[in-house]
């Protein structure tokens, strides 16, 4: 009986999350490929409570920095838009860039203050201004 290959990935930030992926290998010629940072497997949409507000349709495994404060939130199961006023925009945009990439959502054009993510049924843009970070996203399900 083939043994499953187990890879653990720990994501850090405001929360500690550990995802374990099991990939059964069969046959003598099967090999495990190194992770590439992108995947065709879409993170499932989930609902998070952030600053006392429900953020629906958000990619599972992606969390906001500790102390996140929302000035505006309009979300549903297909995506939404939120405006974050705390922590500082540089902290939020860097954190989200890392978190989205870690769950396999490719980061597209990125000039440091604006970046896009698009892949596996998800698309969105994260923008930074002087005092806020705005996230606008959608998921096709």
N, C-alpha and C positions, 0 to 999 in steps of 0.2 A: 504494500500500500504506500503510495507517495506521501511524503511528509509535506505539510504546508509550509511555505516560507512566510515568516512574519516580519514585518517592518514596523517599527514604532516611530511616530513623529510627534515631537512635543513642541507646542507653540507657546510662546510666552508673551507677556504684556500685562494687561489688567487681570487676566485670568490664566490659569494653567489648565490646558486641555490636552488630553492624550488620545489620539486616534490610533487604532491598530487595524491594519489592513492585512487580510490573509488571502494569499493567492496560491491555490493548489497547483502544483506542477505535476504533469503526467508525462510519462515517457522519458527515455534516456536523453533525448535531444533537447528537452525543455531547459531554458535558461532564464534567469531573472535579469531584467534590464535595469539599469540605473535610472533613478527618477530624473525627469527632464524639467520639472517646474511647471509643466502644463499637463492638462488631462482632458480627455473627452468626457469624463464622468462629472456631471454637474453636481455641485453641492445642492442639497435640497433646500427649498425655502423654509425659513423658520420665523418665529416671533420672539423678539427680545424685549425686555422691559429696560428702557434707558431713561434715566432722569424721571421716573414715574410715568413714562409714556410708552405705549406699545409701538414697536417698530416691526411691522409685518412684512412678509415677503423678502426677508433679508437672507443672504447666503449663510447656511449653517457652518459653524466653525470659524466665523469671522466675528470678532468682538470689538467693542469700542474701548478706548483708553479709560482707565479708572478716573472717575470724577467728571465724566462727560455730561455736559448740560446742553439740552436742546432748546433752541429759541422757537423752532417751528418743526412740525412733523405732520406729514400727510402721506400715509402708507396704506397699502392693501396687499392682498396675496400675490399680486403681479408686480409689485415694486413700489416706488415712492420717491419722495424728496424730503430731506431733513436738513436743517441748518443747526450747526453745532457752534456754541459760543465759548465752550471751555472743554478741555484745555486749549492752549494756544494753537492756532491753525497749523503751525509747523509741526507740532507734536501729533496732531490728529492726522494730517495728510501722510506723514511718514509711517505712522502706526497702521493706517488702513492700507497703504501701499504694501507693507510687509504681510499683513493678514490676508488680503485678497490673493496675493501671489502664492502664499503658503497653502491655500486650498485649491490651487491649480487654475485660478482665473488669470489669464494672461494680461499683463499690464501693457497697454499700447502707448500711444504718444504720451510723453511725460516731460514737461519742462520744469519740474520742480515745484510749481504752484498749481498745476492742473495736470491730472492724468486720467486716462480712459482705461477701463477694463472691459473685455469683450471675449466671450468664449463659453462653450458648453451651455448655451441657452441664456446666458446672462450678458447684460451690457450696462454700462454706467459711466458716469463722469464724477470726479471729485475735484472741487475747485476751492482755492484758498483766497480769501481777501484779507484785509488788515485785521479784522476782528472775528471773522467767521470762516467755517469750512462748510461747504454745501455739498451734499451727496445726492445725486439723482440716478436712479437705477431701475431696471426692469428685468423680469425673468419670463421667458416663454415656456409655458407648461401646458 
